Amino acid sequence: MSSDKQITLYYSKMSVNVHRVCMALEEAKLSYKTYPIQIAAPKPAWYLEKINPKGLIPAITYGGPDVPGDHPSPSATVITESPIIMEFIADLRPHAGLLPADPVARAKVRMFIDTVNTQLVPAFLRFLKEGASYEPVLDGVRAVQRLLPEYYENGNGTWAVGDTFTIADIAAAPFVARVRLPGKYSVGKYAAGEERLLQDALDSPEFARFKAYGVRLFERPSFKATYDEDHIVSEWRRLLA
Ligand SMILES: N[C@@H](CCC(=O)N[C@@H](CS)C(=O)NCC(=O)O)C(=O)O
C-alpha cells in the first residue's frame, strides 16, 4: 500500500533509532524515500535549520510536495524522535495493529518503550562507546525481561504486549540485536574481556526469556528486511577504533 502523502526519512543504515522507523514503515506497508545523513559528522546547515536542530536522526517529513530531501518543503510536517515517529506511523495505519486500541495495552506499550529507552539504551551505549562497565547493561536487560510475558507453544506471549506485534517490539528489536554484537565481534570501547562477561551472562539461564524473545524478533520479516549486521559492525569498527 502506498502512503497518501509523501514520507522522507532522514537515514543512516547503521543508526539504531532509524532502524526502528524502517521497521515500523515496513510493518505499516508505507512507501517512503530516504535521504542519507552521516552519523558522527557535522550535519548540513539546512538539516539543523529545517529538520532537526538537535542534529539527530531519525526524522521524517510527511506530506507536502515530493521534493529532494535536502530541499524540504515548508508545507511538509517534520517529525523527530523515534518513539514519536513510531506512534505516528502506527496512527497512519491503525489496521496494522502496531499500537493497540485498548487503553491498558497502549499504556503497556509505552511503558515497555520507556523501559527500553531509559534502562537499556543508555547503559548499552555507554558500554559500547565510552567503555563503561557491562553490568548496567545487564540491569537494563533485566528490566526489559521483567516486562516480557511468559511464552507458550500456542503463541501466547510471543510479543512484548499481548499477542500482537507492536511498536514496543519494534523499539526493542534493534537494541536486542546489537547487544549481542560485542560478544560476537569484540567491537567497542569497553575493557578487553567485558564483552565475554556480558555474552556469558546473556547466555545464562537467567536471561533465557530475553534470548528467546530475540530469536522471535529476528525472524520477523520487517527485521530481516532492515538489518545489516556486517554494515553495522564495520561502521562500529571505523567509528569506535
Ligand atoms: N531520542 C532520539 C535519539 C536519536 C539519536 O541519538 N540518533 C543518533 C543515531 S542512532 C544520532 O543521530 N546521532 C548523531 C550523530 O552521531 O552524528 C530518538 O529516539 O530518535
The ligand as a Gaussian input file, in Angstrom:
#p B3LYP/6-31G(d) Opt

LIG

0 1
 N       15.960000      10.184000      21.248000
 C       16.326000      10.131000      19.851000
 C       17.777000       9.712000      19.749000
 C       18.290000       9.861000      18.337000
 C       19.772000       9.568000      18.231000
 O       20.511000       9.531000      19.219000
 N       20.212000       9.362000      16.992000
 C       21.601000       9.106000      16.714000
 C       21.723000       7.951000      15.738000
 S       21.026000       6.447000      16.366000
 C       22.182000      10.333000      16.014000
 O       21.529000      10.962000      15.236000
 N       23.418000      10.693000      16.323000
 C       24.052000      11.812000      15.651000
 C       25.453000      11.545000      15.319000
 O       26.029000      10.601000      15.870000
 O       26.004000      12.269000      14.497000
 C       15.410000       9.173000      19.102000
 O       14.907000       8.226000      19.726000
 O       15.150000       9.382000      17.914000

